[in-house]
Amino acid sequence: MPRKISWFTGGILMALLILFTFSVIGADRPIGASTYVPYFAGILFDMDPEHYEYLKEIEEAGAWEGVMLIGAFLGGLFMSIFVTKTFRFSVLPALWKERKNHSVLSRLFWSFTAGFVMIIGARLAGGCTSGHFLSGASQIAVSGLIFGGITMAVVIVTGRLFYKKKGA
């Protein structure tokens, strides 16, 4: 039987992560992740930051965010294997099979499309949900709270529309 972590424990752990991230011994900056995409693209395509002003601007943040994303992946893997004991590898989750179809190509197409739209939106907004919502709301920034509320509403509407029962 998988163990669950209470919402309260999750909230405390998230608060500690944000406190550490903002602290001098941590990253000394707000939490965020989307800046890593252009930073990594600059490395991948050997783009010189001296010729690209944006790459020069994100040089420090992008390097730190890469470490944070690797840590988030490893932390999630650790939690799912050892703490909640819920780890399983699945290209087609049960809800996808139940509500959509059994096509691996369809699942991969929609996953890629959603991820692509999200990263374009994050770059247009000047940051990702973790930057705007987690860091903004933790600082009681009105823009972060508004963004979080709108994001939650859109998630609910999208989930209801995208995952409606077949034939409904």
C-alpha positions as CSV (number, residue, x, y, z in Angstrom):
1,M,0.0,0.0,0.0
2,P,1.5,3.3,-1.0
3,R,2.2,5.9,1.7
4,K,0.9,9.4,1.2
5,I,2.4,12.6,2.4
6,S,-0.2,15.0,4.0
7,W,-0.8,18.3,2.4
8,F,0.5,19.9,5.6
9,T,3.8,18.1,5.4
10,G,4.1,18.9,1.7
11,G,3.4,22.6,2.5
12,I,6.1,22.6,5.2
13,L,8.6,21.0,2.9
14,M,7.8,23.5,0.1
15,A,8.1,26.4,2.5
16,L,11.5,25.1,3.6
17,L,12.6,24.8,0.0
18,I,11.6,28.3,-0.8
19,L,13.3,29.7,2.4
20,F,16.5,27.8,1.4
21,T,16.3,29.1,-2.2
22,F,15.9,32.7,-1.1
23,S,18.6,32.4,1.6
24,V,22.3,33.4,1.2
25,I,23.4,29.8,1.7
26,G,21.0,28.7,-1.0
27,A,20.7,30.3,-4.4
28,D,20.0,33.8,-3.0
29,R,17.3,34.3,-5.7
30,P,13.7,33.3,-6.3
31,I,12.9,29.8,-7.4
32,G,12.3,29.3,-11.2
33,A,13.0,26.8,-14.0
34,S,12.2,28.1,-17.4
35,T,15.4,30.2,-17.8
36,Y,17.3,26.9,-18.0
37,V,15.8,26.1,-21.5
38,P,17.4,29.0,-23.3
39,Y,20.5,28.6,-21.2
40,F,20.8,24.9,-22.1
41,A,20.1,25.8,-25.8
42,G,23.0,28.2,-25.7
43,I,25.3,25.5,-24.5
44,L,23.9,22.9,-26.9
45,F,24.2,25.1,-29.9
46,D,27.5,26.6,-28.8
47,M,26.1,30.2,-28.7
48,D,28.5,32.8,-27.4
49,P,26.8,34.9,-24.7
50,E,28.9,37.9,-25.9
51,H,26.8,37.9,-29.1
52,Y,23.4,37.2,-27.5
53,E,22.4,39.7,-24.8
54,Y,19.7,37.5,-23.3
55,L,22.2,34.6,-22.8
56,K,24.5,37.1,-21.0
57,E,21.6,38.2,-18.8
58,I,20.7,34.7,-17.7
59,E,24.1,33.1,-17.4
60,E,24.1,32.8,-13.6
61,A,20.4,32.0,-13.2
62,G,20.4,29.4,-16.0
63,A,23.3,27.5,-14.4
64,W,21.7,27.3,-11.0
65,E,18.3,26.3,-12.5
66,G,19.9,23.3,-14.2
67,V,21.1,22.0,-10.9
68,M,17.7,22.7,-9.3
69,L,15.9,20.8,-12.1
70,I,18.3,17.8,-11.7
71,G,17.7,17.9,-8.0
72,A,13.9,18.1,-8.4
73,F,14.0,15.0,-10.7
74,L,16.2,13.0,-8.4
75,G,14.2,14.1,-5.3
76,G,10.9,13.1,-7.0
77,L,12.5,9.7,-8.0
78,F,13.7,9.2,-4.4
79,M,10.3,10.0,-2.9
80,S,8.4,7.8,-5.3
81,I,10.7,4.8,-4.8
82,F,11.5,5.0,-1.1
83,V,8.9,7.1,0.6
84,T,5.5,6.8,-1.1
85,K,6.5,3.5,-3.0
86,T,4.5,4.6,-6.0
87,F,7.1,4.6,-8.7
88,R,6.2,3.0,-12.0
89,F,7.3,3.7,-15.5
90,S,4.4,4.2,-17.9
91,V,4.2,5.9,-21.3
92,L,0.4,5.5,-21.2
93,P,-1.0,6.3,-17.7
94,A,-4.3,4.6,-16.8
95,L,-6.3,7.8,-16.9
96,W,-5.0,8.5,-20.5
97,K,-6.1,5.0,-21.6
98,E,-9.5,5.4,-19.8
99,R,-10.3,8.9,-21.1
100,K,-8.4,9.2,-24.3
101,N,-7.0,6.2,-26.2
102,H,-4.4,3.5,-26.2
103,S,-2.0,5.2,-28.8
104,V,1.5,5.8,-27.6
105,L,2.0,8.3,-30.5
106,S,-1.1,10.3,-29.5
107,R,0.2,10.5,-25.9
108,L,3.7,11.6,-27.0
109,F,2.3,14.1,-29.4
110,W,0.1,15.7,-26.8
111,S,2.8,15.7,-24.2
112,F,5.3,17.4,-26.5
113,T,2.6,19.9,-27.7
114,A,1.6,20.8,-24.2
115,G,5.2,21.1,-23.1
116,F,6.1,23.3,-26.1
117,V,3.1,25.6,-25.5
118,M,4.0,25.9,-21.8
119,I,7.6,26.8,-22.4
120,I,6.6,29.4,-25.1
121,G,4.1,30.8,-22.6
122,A,6.7,30.9,-19.8
123,R,9.2,32.8,-22.0
124,L,6.5,35.3,-23.1
125,A,5.5,35.8,-19.5
126,G,9.1,36.3,-18.4
127,G,9.1,33.2,-16.2
128,C,7.5,29.9,-15.4
129,T,4.8,28.9,-12.9
130,S,7.4,28.1,-10.3
131,G,8.9,31.5,-10.6
132,H,5.6,33.5,-10.8
133,F,3.5,31.4,-8.5
134,L,5.8,29.8,-5.9
135,S,8.2,32.7,-5.5
136,G,5.7,35.4,-6.1
137,A,3.0,34.1,-3.8
138,S,5.6,33.3,-1.1
139,Q,6.5,37.0,-1.2
140,I,2.8,38.0,-1.1
141,A,3.3,39.6,-4.5
142,V,-0.1,40.5,-5.9
143,S,1.0,39.5,-9.4
144,G,2.1,36.1,-8.1
145,L,-1.2,35.5,-6.3
146,I,-3.3,36.6,-9.4
147,F,-1.1,34.4,-11.6
148,G,-1.6,31.5,-9.2
149,G,-5.4,31.9,-9.1
150,I,-5.7,32.1,-12.9
151,T,-3.3,29.2,-13.4
152,M,-5.4,27.0,-11.0
153,A,-8.6,28.0,-12.8
154,V,-7.2,27.2,-16.2
155,V,-5.8,23.8,-14.9
156,I,-9.3,22.9,-13.7
157,V,-11.0,23.9,-16.9
158,T,-8.4,22.3,-19.1
159,G,-8.5,19.1,-17.1
160,R,-12.2,18.9,-17.3
161,L,-12.3,19.5,-21.0
162,F,-9.3,17.3,-22.0
163,Y,-10.0,14.4,-19.7
164,K,-13.8,14.2,-20.1
165,K,-15.2,10.7,-20.2
166,K,-15.3,9.1,-23.7
167,G,-18.7,9.7,-25.3
168,A,-19.7,12.3,-22.7
